Amino acid sequence: MPRSDTGHQCIECSVVSCKFHDQQGRCSLDRIQVEPTPMAYTGEAADESMCGSYKNR
């Protein structure tokens, strides 16, 4: 269960095709779900995880 008492967080995002991306380069969601990328075991961060909260514009 996510904690709601962690303070104010800023989620920076450069995925302009997501409907939650704002003009200042931030995510407009209060929180995101980070999910593992299926079948990627390279050890590189970009290959291992993805934003599960992504929605196409």
C-alpha positions, 0 to 999 in steps of 0.5 A: 500500500503506498504511503500518503504521508511522505510529503510533496513529491514532484514526478518529472516526466519527458513522455509527451505522448502521455495524457498526464504530461504537462507543459512544464515537463511534469506528471499531473498524477499524484502518484504513478505505478512503476512496473517491471518490463516483461522479459528484460533482464539487462540490469539497465534501468531503462530496460527493467522498468516502465510507468504503469500509469501511462495513458496515450493522449 
